[in-house]
Amino acid sequence: MGKNRLEAFSDGVLAIIITIMVLELKVPHGADWSALSKLMPVFLSYVLSFIYVGIYWNNHHHLLHAVKHVSGGVLWANLHLLFWLSLIPFVTGWMGENHFSALPAALYGGVLMMAGVAYWILVRSIIVIDGKDSLVAQAIGRDTKGVISIVVYLVAMPLAFVSVWLALAGYIAIALLWFVPDSRFEKRLQDASH
């Protein structure tokens, strides 16, 4: 089975997710800085979520570029990932509207954690189809970044009830960890082409 439809569908869903998030940014009622400053929590949560969706889009692109085959299992694993990513606009809006309160911030981390788990499942599904010696398997290796991410989310979710700012610092740290596109795939693709 080819991967083109999977890639096109995923790109479309991610574009819609970003569109939904930006539509949640409401124009302030007033033309001064104080009116704009009231929207700062909503805007900051949007920026963080935009970066996260961009990270997933970028790494998903690199992942699919290295894939040789897809199966029904890979299609379902990809839909599972898209499901969790599609919840990002909801938790983003809830967290921003409530000025980074504990429960919305914890649920935000829960959605990020489940998206991370879903990405891990997608990668494993691809490795099952392409093989343990595949480009994807070689590039992923032990997936230290993925494991660290899930552990930080697991710690940050309950931490949000103690210090929401420490939980947010954890989410930002993971975004920074993944901000540079996953070079493991690019390196393996370059090596394979030479």
N, C-alpha and C positions, 0 to 999 in steps of 0.2 A: 504494500500500500504506500502511496506517495505521501509526502509531508506538506505539499504546497497548500492544500485546503486547511490543514491544521494550523499552519503558520498564518494564513490569511484570516481565518476565523479568530484566532487568538489576538492578532493585531487589532482587528475590529473591536473586539470586546474591551481591550485595554484602552483604545481610543474613546470608547463610550464611557468607561469608568472615569477617565480624566475629564471628559465633558460634563458628566454629572457633578463631579466635584466642583468644577469652576462655576457651574450654574447655581450652586449653593452659596456662592459669595454674593451677598445682597448689597446693593448700593446704599450708602449711609444716608440718613435723613438729616442733612445739614452740610454746609460747605466749609466747615472749619476743621482744624486738626483734632479737636475733641470728638467730633462725630466719627472721624476716621479711626481714632485710637480705640473706640469701643469695639471695632471689628478686628482688632489685633489678634485675639485668641483664635478666632475663626480663620484668619489669614495664615497664622503660623501653623495651625493644624493642617491647613490645605497645603502649605509648602512642604511640610514633612511627608504628607501622603503622596504628593506629586512626585517627590524624590523616590519614595518607595515604589510606586507604580513604574516610574522610569527605570529603576534598578531591575525590577522583574522583567520589564519589556526587553531591556538590554541583554540580560543574562539568558532569557528565554530565546532570544534571537541567536545568541552564540551557541546555546545548547542545540537548537534545532538545525543549525548550520552543520553541526558535527554528526547528526543522526543519519543513518542509512535507511532504516525502515521504521514504519510505525505499524501498530496493530490496534485492534479494538481496545486492548488494555491500556495502551498508550493514549488513545483518544479519551477514554474515561478518566485516566489519571490527569490529563490536561484539563478536562472539564472540572475535575475536582479542584485543581489549582485556580481556575477561573472563578469558580464559585466563591472561594475565600477572598480572592481579590475583588470580586464584585461587592463584597460587604465593606470594603474600605471607605467608600463615600459615606455610608451610614455612620460608622464609628468616628470618622473624621468630623462630620457635622455635629454629632452628639458631643464629642470631646470639646470642640471649639465653642459651641453654643453654651456649654456649661463651664467655660473658663478652666479647663483641665482639672475637673473634679476627679476624685479617686475612682469611682466605678466606671465612668466612661474611659478614663485612661487605662484602667485594667482591662476592659473589654477590647480596647484598641490593641493592646499587647496580645490578647488572646487571638484576635483575627490575624495579626502579624505572625504569631506562632503557628497557627493552623495553615497559613499560606506557606510558611517555611517547611512544614511537614509535608504539605501537598507537593511542593517543588521536589522534595526529597523522594517522594513516592513516584513522581513523574520520571526523575532521573533513573531510579531503580527499574522502572518499567521499560525504559529505553534500553538499559543495560541487559535486561533479560532478552530482548529481541535482537539487539546488535552483538551481544556476546561480552564476556568478561575481558577480552582483549581488544575491545572496540575503542575507538577514539574517545567516546564519552567516558568509558570506564577508566581509561588512562588519564584523561584530563581531570576527572573528579577525584580520583585517588581515595583518600580517607575522608575527604570532605570536611576538613577541620573547621572552615568558615561556617559551613552549614550547621555543624554540631554546636559551635560557640553561639551562633545566633539563637538557636532554639533554647539553649540553656539560659542565655540572657533574658529572653522573653519569659521563660518560666520563673525566673527570679524577679523580674520587673513587675509582673502582674500583681502578686501579693504586696510587693514593695510600694505599689501605687497607693495603698491604704495607709502606709506609714509616711511616705514622702513621695508625692506625685512627681516632684521635680527630679528625684533620683530615678524613678521609673522612666520618665521622659529622657533623661540623660542616657539610660540604657538603650532606648529606641534610637536615639540620635547616634550613639556609638555604633550600633549595628548598621545603620544607614551609611555611616562613614566607612565602615569596614567593607561594604559592598559597593560604594559609590563608583570606584574605578571598575569598569567592566571586567568580568572574570577572564583574566588573561590566560588561564589554563587552556581554554579552548583554542584561542588564537595561536598560542605556541604550538599545540599539537597539530592544528590544521596546517601551519607553516611547515612543520617538520614532515608531515605526511605528503605535502606537495613537492618537497625536494627530494 
